[in-house]
């Protein structure tokens, strides 16, 4: 049976497969973190005087969510790696 962990307590829909392989978890985390970084990097090209406040808020919120999700996946991967090194085969 697959073990799913809710990513955001405020969002009952998005879940993480805690049984995914470590390479898959790390790849997922890196993709989300790098995409969030790219969004934030694109903001460095924006002239604040010309930017719409709502657009800025939306891009920053999206970047935050991507980086937060990636960070949570990395925490899970780190826990799994530590337990596997200790010889304990558990998902959480």
C-alpha positions as CSV (number, residue, x, y, z in Angstrom):
1,X,0.0,0.0,0.0
2,X,1.3,3.4,-0.9
3,X,1.7,5.9,1.9
4,X,0.7,9.5,1.0
5,X,1.6,12.6,3.0
6,X,-0.4,15.8,2.7
7,X,1.9,18.5,1.5
8,X,0.0,21.4,2.9
9,X,-2.4,21.1,5.9
10,X,-4.6,23.8,4.3
11,X,-4.8,21.9,1.0
12,X,-6.4,18.4,1.3
13,X,-5.7,17.6,-2.4
14,X,-1.9,17.6,-2.9
15,X,-0.1,14.6,-1.5
16,X,3.4,13.2,-1.6
17,X,4.1,9.5,-2.2
18,X,6.2,8.7,0.8
19,X,7.1,5.4,-0.8
20,X,8.7,6.9,-3.9
21,X,12.3,6.1,-4.5
22,X,14.9,8.5,-3.2
23,X,16.1,9.5,-6.7
24,X,12.5,10.3,-7.6
25,X,12.0,12.3,-4.4
26,X,15.2,14.3,-5.0
27,X,14.3,14.9,-8.6
28,X,10.9,16.2,-7.7
29,X,12.3,18.5,-5.0
30,X,15.0,19.9,-7.3
31,X,12.4,20.6,-10.0
32,X,10.1,22.5,-7.7
33,X,12.9,24.4,-6.0
34,X,14.7,25.3,-9.3
35,X,11.4,26.4,-10.9
36,X,10.7,28.6,-7.8
37,X,14.2,30.1,-8.1
38,X,13.7,30.8,-11.8
39,X,10.4,32.6,-11.1
40,X,12.2,34.7,-8.5
41,X,15.1,35.3,-10.8
42,X,12.8,36.5,-13.5
43,X,11.6,39.2,-11.1
44,X,15.0,40.7,-11.1
45,X,14.3,41.9,-14.7
46,X,11.0,43.6,-13.7
47,X,11.0,47.3,-13.2
48,X,8.9,47.7,-10.0
49,X,7.5,51.0,-11.1
50,X,5.9,49.3,-14.2
51,X,4.8,46.1,-12.4
52,X,1.3,45.4,-11.3
53,X,1.1,44.7,-7.6
54,X,-1.2,41.7,-8.0
55,X,1.2,40.1,-10.6
56,X,4.1,40.6,-8.2
57,X,2.2,39.0,-5.4
58,X,1.1,36.1,-7.6
59,X,4.6,35.3,-8.9
60,X,6.1,35.5,-5.4
61,X,3.3,33.3,-4.0
62,X,3.9,30.7,-6.7
63,X,7.6,30.7,-6.1
64,X,7.1,30.4,-2.4
65,X,4.8,27.4,-2.8
66,X,7.1,25.7,-5.2
67,X,10.1,26.2,-2.9
68,X,8.1,25.1,0.2
69,X,6.9,21.9,-1.5
70,X,10.4,21.1,-2.7
71,X,11.8,21.7,0.8
72,X,9.2,19.4,2.3
73,X,10.1,16.7,-0.2
74,X,13.8,17.1,0.7
75,X,13.0,16.7,4.4
76,X,11.2,13.4,3.6
77,X,14.1,12.2,1.5
78,X,16.6,13.1,4.2
79,X,14.6,11.2,6.8
80,X,14.4,8.2,4.5
81,X,18.1,8.3,3.8
82,X,19.0,8.5,7.5
83,X,16.7,5.5,8.3
84,X,18.0,3.5,5.4
85,X,21.6,4.1,6.5
86,X,20.6,2.8,10.0
87,X,19.0,-0.3,8.3
88,X,15.4,0.6,9.1
89,X,13.2,0.2,6.1
90,X,10.3,2.6,6.9
91,X,8.7,5.3,4.8
92,X,8.4,8.2,7.3
